[in-house]
Amino acid sequence: MSYRSAINTLVSMGFHARRKKKQPLLTNNHRKQRLAWAKKYQSWSIQQWHQVVFSDETKINMWGSDGCRYYWTQPGDVLRPHHMYLSVKHGGGKLIMWGCITSEGPGYACQVYDGTMDSLVYQHILGTTYMETLKYYGMNKRTIYLQQDNDPKHKSKSTISWLQQNKVRYINDWPPNSPDLNPIEHVWHLLKRRLCLYERKARNIDEL
């Protein structure tokens, strides 16, 4: 059977092509940690969450996304594991950005100019971009929690020491492989969608 015949057969049977949803690879241990984390923080009030600054890095390609994957489904089908494709962080990229969001509004963002970030670069970003965000909104670093994921440069001994020396409070038990819990992911998604609306694509990193 040809490719086109197979497609026509699926359509005649009521199947429709849907884009696979991107989801981090989670082990059983990861799921247990996510559940434990959710139970620990389920009693937090809105006011307490307003004291959290969410942060993350993202990759922006000059030519849009890393590609789409599709699956076939019928109306009423529930989302199943094979409807998704599993991702691993930092699978290449063109431009790396760090940014943060607060309950008062978006924070400052910065570009990682050489495309890589180690502990020292990250600490410099916290000492400048993060601190400037708190200053702009009149937030006290001693009452605000910094959210960061479990990237090695975030959890390194030198970074933890820097956070302690600079009296920066942070959430120290963020569950692994859980970008879906971080609202800044919606900001990155919106940014990338708007970049895709430009008729002429960026020709170099400076234009991007």
MOPEHU-V948034 format. One record per residue. N is the residue number from 1. PSI is psi in degrees with one decimal (NA if undefined). Layout:
N,PSI
N,PSI
This chain:
1,135.1
2,165.0
3,-46.5
4,-39.1
5,-38.9
6,-42.0
7,-46.6
8,-38.0
9,-44.0
10,-43.2
11,-42.0
12,-23.5
13,2.1
14,9.8
15,150.9
16,145.4
17,133.3
18,147.2
19,134.2
20,141.0
21,133.8
22,131.9
23,134.5
24,152.7
25,120.2
26,128.9
27,171.1
28,-36.9
29,-39.2
30,-43.9
31,-39.6
32,-40.8
33,-38.3
34,-43.4
35,-42.9
36,-40.1
37,-43.6
38,-41.0
39,-36.4
40,-39.1
41,6.2
42,-21.9
43,-1.6
44,139.2
45,167.7
46,-38.6
47,-38.0
48,-41.6
49,-25.6
50,-15.7
51,8.3
52,131.2
53,117.8
54,135.6
55,161.8
56,163.5
57,157.1
58,157.7
59,133.6
60,120.2
61,147.9
62,-29.5
63,46.3
64,-150.2
65,178.5
66,12.4
67,155.8
68,148.5
69,144.6
70,158.9
71,164.0
72,136.8
73,161.9
74,153.8
75,133.9
76,-8.9
77,142.1
78,159.1
79,127.6
80,161.4
81,-37.1
82,-2.3
83,-1.4
84,161.5
85,138.7
86,139.5
87,153.9
88,137.7
89,147.4
90,48.6
91,57.0
92,174.4
93,173.6
94,-43.8
95,129.5
96,128.9
97,146.7
98,138.9
99,174.1
100,159.5
101,148.6
102,171.6
103,-17.9
104,-17.7
105,-177.0
106,144.7
107,-177.9
108,154.5
109,159.7
110,156.5
111,139.0
112,102.7
113,-32.3
114,3.9
115,-2.7
116,150.8
117,121.2
118,-173.8
119,-40.9
120,-41.6
121,-42.5
122,-42.5
123,-36.5
124,-40.5
125,-42.7
126,-39.1
127,-17.8
128,-73.0
129,-44.7
130,-47.4
131,-36.5
132,-33.7
133,-46.6
134,-42.0
135,-41.4
136,-40.5
137,4.8
138,34.4
139,144.1
140,121.3
141,-20.6
142,-11.8
143,-3.7
144,141.4
145,130.6
146,127.2
147,131.4
148,152.2
149,-168.4
150,26.0
151,140.3
152,-37.2
153,-22.6
154,-27.9
155,4.0
156,158.6
157,-40.0
158,-36.5
159,-44.2
160,-40.6
161,-41.2
162,-44.6
163,-42.4
164,-43.6
165,-33.2
166,8.8
167,42.7
168,117.9
169,147.4
170,155.6
171,114.6
172,6.2
173,35.3
174,130.8
175,146.8
176,151.1
177,49.9
178,53.5
179,-22.4
180,-16.2
181,-8.3
182,113.4
183,-17.6
184,-18.8
185,-32.0
186,-34.5
187,-46.1
188,-40.9
189,-44.3
190,-41.8
191,-47.1
192,-36.0
193,-41.2
194,-35.0
195,-34.0
196,-15.4
197,-16.7
198,130.8
199,-38.9
200,123.2
201,155.0
202,137.0
203,-15.2
204,174.6
205,-37.5
206,-41.6
207,-38.8
208,NA
